[in-house]
Amino acid sequence: MQHLFFCLLGLIDAHLVRQIQFLKVENGILRSRLGQEVHTRPNERRRLLQFGLPLGKAVKNLISIVSYRTFRRWVRAGEGDAAPRHRRGRPRKPEQIEQLVVRMGRENAWGYSRILAELKKLNIRSLCRNTVKNILKRYHLDPGPQRGEGTWDQFIQRHLSTLWACDIFTQPVWTVWGRVDYFVLFFLEVGTRKIRFLNLTTHPNAEWMAQQARNFLMVCQKSGLRPGHLLHDRDSKFTLPFDDLLASEGFKPKRLPYKSPNLNPYAESWVGTIRRECLDHFLVLGERHLRYLATEYVDYYNTVRPHGSMGGPLEPVAMPTEGEVFCESRLGGLLKHYYRKAA
């Protein structure tokens, strides 16, 4: 029986050796498909040490994910302990300095040399060029200065306070002669999101457009509004005299590429807003009716309608936090405004 027992043990041991050899070959094939170095995480190193240390020197013939020399270095460094005894490399800079570097990188189109110079101006001299570069890379920021004109979003953010948008949309109106399409022209101040001018007509010819440019300029002068870049599409209604009149008062008309409404997002968005919240709910009967609806909605939009991106109404008013809540409605109850009266 004892002889039989040892024979069975030998068979089992030989079977385990063949299994291990097969797994080593399979592991080698899989590793060759990766084509790159495998970087282990701390918890993975701890698991390898947990099961590898009991094998002693035999692990040298088994380990393949890293070299045996690397495995021994993990052992010496105490990777299997709850906390490593030491870390290689220099310690990181204070978190406050790192966040300052990241802030400068995000708020400006500067390279790491320019950021380093700005830090020295603040009497922060403990960083070198490579340290600034590595901090930017760690936060997925390009360490080199941005080249070219930048993105369209950067252009909008840079000129937000002096950026204007205008557009024309059509609205069907029913008259005694049947359906008539009216053209509604509006100017939107992008920085405040307010509609500063709106007018409508059935024939937006060159003379009418030029007159609307004059009217808009009068509104700007009366309200003290600053001129800036004016975005509009390539609709033939935006004629050269229209642009020239605006340019004579400091505006910089910018014609957008063909079929690119995404480059004039604020104007396009407002068209959808006035349709959804106002015009689509009415059968518009005549020019006076359309003008009344548009005027009422613009006043509601500019004064009391909350805007999520702006943190509330465009003309915020200090409102009591306690007291009875009242409701003010317009256009037959379609537009509602809730408020509290001051005591």
C-alpha positions, 0 to 999 in steps of 0.5 A: 500500500505504501508503494502504491501511495508513493506511485500515485503521488508521483503521478499527481506531481508529474501531472501538475508539472505538465499543467504548469508547463502548459500554463507557462507556454500559454502565458508566453504566447499571450505576453507576445501578443501584448507587444508592450511592457506590463506595468503592475499595480501595487495590489497586483505586486502584493498578490504575486509576492503572497503566492511567490515567496512560499515557493522560494527560489523555484519562483525563478523558473515560474515567473514571467510577467516580470524578471526574477530580478524585479521580483527580488527588488519588490521583496527587498523594497517591502512591496508585500508589506501593508506600507512600503518602507520607502519610495523611489524618486524625489517627493512631490511638490506641495499640493498648493504649488501643484494646483497653482501650476495647473491653474495657470496651465488651464487659464492660459495658452502658456508653455511650461517655460512661461509658467515657470517664469510666472512662478518665479515672479511670485517668488516660487523658485523651488521648481525646475522646467521638468517639474512643471512639465511633469505636473502638467502632463499628470493633469493631462495638459499640454506642456507646450504653448498652444499654436494657431488661432485656437478653437471656436469655443476659446474664441467665444470665451475670449470675446464673450463680453463684446460678442454679439449674434444676430439671425433671422427666422420665419414665422407663418402668420394667417391674414385675410389673404391667407398664410404669409411668412414673416421674417423676424430679425433679432440681435442678441448680446452673448455676454448677458444673453439679452435680446437687445433688438427685434423687428419683423417684416414680410419683405426683408430687402436691402433697404429694410435691413440697412434701416434695422442696422441704423435702429440697432445702432441707435439702441446701442448708443442710447443704452451705452452698449459696447460694439464687438464681434457680430456673428451671422450666417451667409444669408443673402439678407445680410447685405454688404451695406448692412455690414458696412453700417455696423462696421462704421460704428465699431462692430466687426461683422463675422460671416460664418461658414456655410451650413454651420449653425453650431458656430452661432449657438446662442442665436440658434438656441434662442430661436428654438426657445421662443418657438417652444415657449411661445410661438408654437402655442398660438395661431398667429393672426396678423402682424400686430398679433405676432409683434405683440407675442414677440415683444411680450416674450422678449420682455419676459425672457430678459427680465424674469425668466430663469436661465440655468447657465446664468444662475437665474434671471438675466436681471436678478432682483433681491427677493425675500426668502419668506412670505406668500408666493405670488404668480404673475402670468402673461399671454393667457397664462402661458408664461408664468413668473413666481415671486415673493412680495417684500414685507 
